[in-house]
Amino acid sequence: MRRLLMLTVVLPWMTVTQPALGQDLPRPAAQSSAAVLVADKVFVTPDRQLIATGNVEVFQGDVRLSAQEIVFDNSEGRLKISGPIRIDQENHTTILADAAELDRDLRNGILTSARLVFQQQVQLAALQMTRVNGRYTQLYKTAVTSCDVCDDGRPPLWQIRAERVTHDQDEQQLYLENAHLHIRDVRVFYLPALRLPDPTLERSSGFLVPSIRTTSTLGTGVKVPYFFELGDHRDLTVTPYISPKTTTLDLRYRQAFRSGDIELNGAFTRDDLQPGEDRGYLFVDGDFNVLDDFNLRFQGRSTSDDAYVADYSLPDVDRLRSQVTLDRAERDRLLTGSLIHYKTLRDSEDQNLIPSIIGDVTYEQRWHPAWRNGEFRAATTSHTHRRTSDAIATATDPMGRDVARLNLDVSWRENWHLPFGILGSWQLGTAIDHVRLADDDTFQVNNTRVTPRSAVTFRLPMTRQDPSGATQFVEPIVQLGWSNVTGDPIPNDESNFVEFDQGNLLSLSRFPSTDAREDGVSLVYGVNWARFTPDGWQANATIGQVFRQHANSNFTKSSGLGGTSSDLLLAGQLKFYDGTALTMRGLLNGSLNFSKAEVRGDWENDKAQLSGSYLWLGTDTAESRSEETSEFWLDGQYQLTGNWSTSANIRYDISDARATRAGLGLAYQNECVTLDLSINRRYTSTTSVEPSTDFGFTISMNGFSVNSDSKHYRRSCRNS
């Protein structure tokens, strides 16, 4: 009844008076919606003043006003409002005040003892606030902060006090005049003018959060990034890095297109580590959809010298990979091509002797004929890699060997459902490999090899449910395979390292590339097991082994595939309902010793997160490992309190009894400030890189960002 009363009494009054009042203050054409007023009591005085009292609400476009009393003066076209007053606009800007005088459109006027709040993140408290044309809000004697302000009179953790602040609603900017930064009640910094984006602005040119970095090689320096908004789809970030031992300019350029995006990261450096030399790097990444649904991806990596990546804490890699890939995947068709370049950063590798330029083109298609329940596949692959050296290869060293290879592979596959729940599958195929070599006197220039193959596989999946409600799954597997490699010998240039795991247990060739293939009759057996409980606990395991007619000398000792019988493959995983997971994989040889073993664990709860792994590798001269190798790494985080968190990581080489990397971090975050401290130590050294320690320090005032809201970290006025 209350709302119905206002719709029948107030709206006609506001509609009648609107044309005359519209002549007092010019308004944009877009602001033409009528106002709706709701109150406990509304009456019109003899001098044509409309007075609304008790839980008053006014709706005008995207603006909502609530107050205790509103007096609308028809002769002046103004609203006199008694508070407490609250004005909300578009659900992200709120104005609070004790009293106000506004025009009929709520776009112009004066508010006293006012506060301007953006997205419940940043508030501006002022003695007086003036609204101009619905766009500008001017505040006088203002305090700006994103910290919670308590009623006990204690100052916030930080605040910016300014003589005047102007908020441009259209540009979403705050302009501060005669601004002072206060930590509690202590004035620590002064700026005659300051511009800040309001939290509703997604992109704006300006300074980003600075950071302090201290390293044992570069000393203590500061990074001050500046962000340039070059449009809705482009931006540039320039970051000067200044320390006593280096002068570096970091650059990042990003641009989004209708069909993709591109990002460039780079730096130009002059430092004391390599005096008188220009140093730097350039990384380029792009991803586009081109032509007829083709995906074009590219990345470029280049540095001035091998030590730059480690000196300036770039991504931890020992080879730089630049690549261009074009591919299109459909239900029955795949076409992909790539061109790759490698630049090694390892002291143990000669750039001229590694395959630094690699090209691949693959086309694969499959057909499902109507006359039989099966699948026919055909694939062709062209591969080439070259070394920049012209040194002639020997029987034991590839030296400068260059390789070009063309592969054709056709196969037929079909599945059967046999009695007693047995699932069967059969595959039959042939591969033709033609290889052309250069800079090699050991093998012929042109070599052709043909490898027919066939395999039949049987599975018996079985399930049962325990009285507890848990479901168990068991699947024995047996495969009988055959392949016959005939033709010219081909050098093994790409398949020197082989991993034997669940993914290739049933493969007829477990080499990672087609320059090497398995030969002869093979028998594979294995068992898959899994258990799932109603409360979310689950476990799975795989056991498998391969028997061959002939041993293959291309398999290394630690691959687990040497000899006529392979090592026993053991793999398993445990997952618990609380997020804990443990994954294990190992190869157990005939002497009941592991040739390889790996364990990885992950655990987390509401306050902590921990991940780690352990790796053990046996000796293998073919893989350049004359001694046993074992190492572990741990990476964890812990929430000390609601605001404090810590992190740590370590990578430890057990064989050498020394750490290779270690780090510690400490962070504090609440609704208005983030403090991040870190220390990282790299212990490894090469001829171009020395061990170094890196200290990091970052402090930022939260609130002036669309993603800076952190209600989870808000302090309590009672406890802060």
Disulfide bonds with the S-S distance in Angstrom:
Cys147-Cys672 2.05
Cys150-Cys717 2.19
